[in-house]
Amino acid sequence: MGRPQEALIQGMTVEAELRVPLATTQLVRFDWTRPGDDVFVEDAYRLDLSLTPRPRNACACYPEHWSARRFERIGDILFVPAGEALHVKGDRASLASINCRLHAGPIRASFEDELEWSDRVLETSLDIRSGSIRSLMLRLGGEARHPGFASPMLAELIAAQLVIELFRYPGVAIDSGAKRGLEAWRLRILDERLAEPGAPPALSELAKLCRVSVRQLTRGFRASRGRSIGEHVAQSQIGHAKRLLATDESIKAIAYSLGFGSPSSFCYAFRRATGQTASQSRESEIRTRH
């Protein structure tokens, strides 16, 4: 990225990160000790939700589309298209934000129609005012800070929904397709795969098993079962966890077998999902079996 990217990194601290095929989400803190005046270009679609007030004079210009003197105000939610240069100015500040880099390759592979970056769309991108986009960003930030059961899959689904919301926001709709469910044989394959112990499978693996695209899989599963496939996978993993807790397997071993990075993250996710600690669930399961 060159000098501007280095200048950004010098003042940036990553507090948490969650990577999935479609997006990389980071909880970041920026500490700029001098007024900002830099040009940035990224190879991904960038979405940034400021959790603290931006400087009142924070503004930006798309120099390849606008005159060098035209700067527009940056709002709480900033969206920058992949490959577009953005000239940013603002006072020195300390900011916290949720930063989501939506990878260009998977987006272009999933959505045939590219958004036309008209003057109006680019101006709108600097100040996205959408409650649904804000809510999705906050959910991604929550998964990054406190990963739960099937966090990667849930994050992938949230990121996919973000793409749809972003492309619809300026008025360019993406065809959502027919509300058709999955055939019975595909649902059976999914249930058989999810019944296997271990870390949760990726969406791409499940889509390949069903011989459909990830988009068709997620859309069809919701139509068939009335909930997202991410929620379904999370419930399957919780079931696995409860069954393992009824054995002599250590909590540490259970955590790693289910794909968690540490026993503490597993225990936090389990309590958040069930309302019980792992130890309480273990005692309850053992009593039930005896």
C-alpha positions as CSV (number, residue, x, y, z in Angstrom):
1,M,0.0,0.0,0.0
2,G,3.0,2.4,0.2
3,R,3.5,5.3,2.5
4,P,-0.1,6.2,3.3
5,Q,-0.8,2.7,4.5
6,E,2.2,2.8,6.7
7,A,1.1,6.1,8.1
8,L,-2.2,4.5,8.9
9,I,-0.7,1.4,10.6
10,Q,1.6,3.6,12.7
11,G,-1.4,5.0,14.5
12,M,-3.6,1.9,14.5
13,T,-4.0,-0.8,17.2
14,V,-6.0,-4.0,16.4
15,E,-7.8,-5.1,19.5
16,A,-9.6,-8.1,18.0
17,E,-9.9,-9.7,14.6
18,L,-12.1,-12.3,12.9
19,R,-11.2,-13.6,9.4
20,V,-13.7,-15.4,7.1
21,P,-13.5,-16.0,3.3
22,L,-15.7,-13.0,2.5
23,A,-14.4,-10.5,5.0
24,T,-11.9,-9.5,7.7
25,T,-13.4,-7.7,10.6
26,Q,-11.2,-5.8,13.1
27,L,-11.9,-3.9,16.2
28,V,-9.4,-1.1,15.9
29,R,-8.2,2.1,17.7
30,F,-6.6,5.0,15.8
31,D,-4.4,7.5,17.6
32,W,-3.4,10.2,15.2
33,T,-0.9,12.6,16.8
34,R,-1.0,14.9,13.9
35,P,-3.7,16.2,11.5
36,G,-4.4,13.7,8.8
37,D,-3.9,14.4,5.1
38,D,-3.3,11.2,3.2
39,V,-4.5,9.2,0.1
40,F,-5.5,5.6,0.6
41,V,-6.3,2.8,-2.0
42,E,-7.3,-0.7,-1.0
43,D,-7.9,-3.9,-3.0
44,A,-11.0,-4.7,-0.9
45,Y,-14.3,-3.0,-0.2
46,R,-13.8,-1.2,3.1
47,L,-16.6,-0.5,5.6
48,D,-15.8,1.4,8.8
49,L,-18.2,2.1,11.7
50,S,-16.9,4.7,14.1
51,L,-17.7,3.9,17.7
52,T,-16.5,7.3,18.9
53,P,-17.2,10.7,17.4
54,R,-15.1,11.5,14.3
55,P,-13.4,15.0,14.2
56,R,-15.9,17.6,13.2
57,N,-13.8,18.5,10.2
58,A,-13.2,14.9,9.0
59,C,-13.8,14.9,5.3
60,A,-12.7,13.1,2.1
61,C,-12.4,13.4,-1.6
62,Y,-12.4,10.9,-4.5
63,P,-9.6,12.5,-6.5
64,E,-10.0,10.4,-9.6
65,H,-13.7,11.5,-9.8
66,W,-13.9,14.9,-8.2
67,S,-11.9,18.1,-8.3
68,A,-9.0,18.3,-5.9
69,R,-10.9,21.0,-3.9
70,R,-14.1,19.0,-3.4
71,F,-14.2,17.4,0.0
72,E,-17.4,16.0,1.6
73,R,-18.0,15.2,5.3
74,I,-17.3,11.7,6.6
75,G,-20.2,10.3,8.7
76,D,-20.3,7.5,11.3
77,I,-20.3,4.8,8.6
78,L,-17.8,5.1,5.8
79,F,-17.8,2.8,2.7
80,V,-14.9,2.8,0.2
81,P,-15.2,0.8,-3.0
82,A,-12.3,-1.5,-3.9
83,G,-9.6,0.1,-6.0
84,E,-10.9,3.7,-5.4
85,A,-8.4,6.3,-4.2
86,L,-9.7,8.2,-1.2
87,H,-8.1,11.5,0.0
88,V,-8.8,11.9,3.8
89,K,-8.3,15.0,5.9
90,G,-9.1,15.7,9.6
91,D,-7.7,16.8,12.9
92,R,-5.6,14.7,15.2
93,A,-7.8,12.4,17.2
94,S,-8.3,9.1,19.1
95,L,-11.0,6.9,17.6
96,A,-12.4,3.4,18.1
97,S,-14.1,1.7,15.2
98,I,-15.3,-1.6,13.6
99,N,-13.4,-2.0,10.4
100,C,-14.6,-4.6,7.9
101,R,-12.7,-5.3,4.7
102,L,-15.0,-7.1,2.3
103,H,-12.8,-9.1,-0.1
104,A,-13.3,-8.1,-3.7
105,G,-12.8,-11.6,-5.3
106,P,-15.7,-13.4,-3.5
107,I,-18.0,-10.5,-4.0
108,R,-17.4,-10.3,-7.7
109,A,-17.8,-14.1,-8.0
110,S,-21.1,-14.0,-6.1
111,F,-22.7,-10.9,-7.7
112,E,-22.6,-10.5,-11.4
113,D,-23.6,-6.9,-11.6
114,E,-21.1,-4.3,-10.5
115,L,-22.3,-1.1,-8.8
116,E,-21.8,1.9,-11.0
117,W,-19.7,4.4,-9.0
118,S,-21.6,7.5,-10.0
119,D,-20.9,10.9,-8.4
120,R,-24.0,10.6,-6.2
121,V,-23.1,7.0,-5.1
122,L,-19.6,8.0,-4.1
123,E,-20.9,11.0,-2.1
124,T,-23.4,8.8,-0.3
125,S,-20.7,6.2,0.5
126,L,-18.9,8.7,2.8
127,D,-21.9,8.9,5.1
128,I,-24.0,5.7,5.1
129,R,-27.1,6.2,7.2
130,S,-28.7,2.8,7.6
131,G,-29.8,1.2,10.8
132,S,-29.6,-2.3,9.3
133,I,-26.0,-1.8,8.1
134,R,-25.1,-0.4,11.6
135,S,-26.7,-3.4,13.3
136,L,-24.9,-5.9,11.1
137,M,-21.6,-4.1,11.7
138,L,-22.1,-4.2,15.5
139,R,-22.9,-7.9,15.2
140,L,-19.6,-8.5,13.3
141,G,-17.8,-6.5,16.0
142,G,-19.4,-8.6,18.7
143,E,-18.3,-11.9,17.0
144,A,-14.8,-10.6,16.6
145,R,-14.5,-9.6,20.3
146,H,-16.3,-12.6,21.7
147,P,-16.4,-15.5,19.3
148,G,-19.3,-17.9,19.9
149,F,-20.4,-21.2,18.5
150,A,-20.0,-21.3,14.7
151,S,-18.6,-17.7,14.7
152,P,-16.9,-18.0,11.4
153,M,-20.0,-19.2,9.6
154,L,-22.2,-16.5,11.3
155,A,-19.7,-13.9,10.4
156,E,-19.7,-15.1,6.8
157,L,-23.5,-14.8,6.7
158,I,-23.5,-11.4,8.3
159,A,-20.8,-10.2,5.8
160,A,-22.9,-11.5,2.9
161,Q,-26.0,-9.7,4.2
162,L,-23.8,-6.5,4.5
163,V,-22.8,-6.8,0.9
164,I,-26.5,-7.0,-0.2
165,E,-27.5,-4.1,2.1
166,L,-24.6,-1.9,0.8
167,F,-25.3,-2.6,-2.9
168,R,-29.0,-1.8,-2.3
169,Y,-28.4,1.3,-0.3
170,P,-27.6,3.7,-3.1
171,G,-30.6,2.4,-5.0
172,V,-29.0,-0.4,-7.0
173,A,-30.9,-3.6,-6.1
174,I,-29.4,-7.0,-6.2
175,D,-31.8,-9.7,-7.2
176,S,-32.6,-11.8,-4.1
177,G,-33.9,-14.7,-6.2
178,A,-36.9,-16.9,-5.7
179,K,-37.8,-18.0,-2.1
180,R,-37.3,-21.7,-2.9
181,G,-36.2,-24.2,-0.3
182,L,-33.6,-26.9,-0.6
183,E,-34.5,-30.4,-1.8
184,A,-34.9,-33.1,0.8
185,W,-31.7,-34.9,-0.2
186,R,-29.6,-31.7,0.2
187,L,-31.1,-31.2,3.7
188,R,-30.3,-34.8,4.6
189,I,-26.7,-34.3,3.5
190,L,-26.4,-31.2,5.6
191,D,-27.8,-33.0,8.7
192,E,-25.4,-35.9,8.2
193,R,-22.4,-33.6,7.9
194,L,-23.4,-31.5,10.9
195,A,-23.9,-34.7,13.0
196,E,-20.2,-35.4,12.7
197,P,-18.2,-34.2,15.7
198,G,-15.4,-31.6,15.4
199,A,-15.1,-28.0,14.4
200,P,-18.0,-26.6,12.4
201,P,-17.6,-26.9,8.6
202,A,-17.2,-23.8,6.4
203,L,-20.1,-22.6,4.3
204,S,-18.1,-23.4,1.1
205,E,-17.8,-27.0,2.2
206,L,-21.5,-27.4,2.8
207,A,-22.3,-25.7,-0.5
208,K,-20.0,-28.1,-2.3
209,L,-21.6,-31.1,-0.6
210,C,-25.0,-29.8,-1.8
211,R,-23.7,-28.9,-5.3
212,V,-25.0,-25.3,-5.0
213,S,-23.5,-21.9,-4.6
214,V,-23.1,-20.5,-1.1
215,R,-25.7,-17.9,-1.9
216,Q,-28.2,-20.6,-3.0
217,L,-27.4,-22.6,0.1
218,T,-28.0,-19.8,2.6
219,R,-31.1,-18.6,0.8
220,G,-32.6,-22.1,0.3
221,F,-31.9,-23.3,3.8
222,R,-33.7,-20.3,5.4
223,A,-36.7,-21.0,3.2
224,S,-36.7,-24.7,4.2
225,R,-36.0,-24.4,7.9
226,G,-37.1,-20.9,8.8
227,R,-33.7,-19.9,10.3
228,S,-30.3,-19.2,9.0
229,I,-27.8,-22.0,8.4
230,G,-25.4,-20.3,10.7
231,E,-27.9,-20.5,13.6
232,H,-28.6,-24.1,12.7
233,V,-24.8,-25.0,12.8
234,A,-24.4,-23.1,16.1
235,Q,-27.2,-25.2,17.6
236,S,-25.6,-28.4,16.3
237,Q,-22.3,-27.4,17.9
238,I,-24.0,-26.6,21.2
239,G,-25.5,-30.1,21.1
240,H,-22.0,-31.6,20.4
241,A,-20.6,-29.6,23.3
242,K,-23.3,-30.9,25.7
243,R,-22.7,-34.5,24.7
244,L,-19.0,-34.1,25.2
245,L,-19.4,-32.5,28.6
246,A,-21.2,-35.6,29.7
247,T,-18.0,-37.6,29.1
248,D,-14.7,-37.7,30.9
249,E,-13.2,-35.4,28.2
250,S,-11.5,-32.3,29.6
251,I,-13.0,-28.9,28.9
252,K,-9.7,-27.9,27.3
253,A,-9.9,-30.9,24.9
254,I,-13.5,-30.2,24.2
255,A,-12.8,-26.5,23.4
256,Y,-10.1,-27.4,20.9
257,S,-12.1,-30.2,19.3
258,L,-14.9,-27.8,18.5
259,G,-12.6,-25.3,16.9
260,F,-12.2,-22.7,19.7
261,G,-8.9,-20.9,20.2
262,S,-8.9,-21.4,24.0
263,P,-10.9,-23.0,26.8
264,S,-11.9,-19.6,28.1
265,S,-13.4,-18.6,24.8
266,F,-15.3,-21.9,24.7
267,C,-16.6,-21.4,28.2
268,Y,-17.7,-17.8,27.5
269,A,-19.5,-18.8,24.3
270,F,-21.2,-21.8,26.0
271,R,-22.5,-19.7,28.9
272,R,-23.7,-17.0,26.5
273,A,-25.5,-19.6,24.3
274,T,-27.0,-21.7,27.1
275,G,-27.2,-19.6,30.2
276,Q,-25.1,-22.3,32.0
277,T,-21.4,-22.7,32.7
278,A,-19.7,-25.7,31.1
279,S,-19.2,-27.2,34.6
280,Q,-22.9,-26.8,35.4
281,S,-23.9,-28.4,32.1
282,R,-21.5,-31.3,32.8
283,E,-23.1,-31.9,36.2
284,S,-26.6,-31.7,34.7
285,E,-25.8,-34.1,31.8
286,I,-24.2,-36.6,34.1
287,R,-27.2,-36.5,36.5
288,T,-29.6,-37.0,33.6
289,R,-27.7,-40.1,32.3
290,H,-27.7,-41.7,35.7
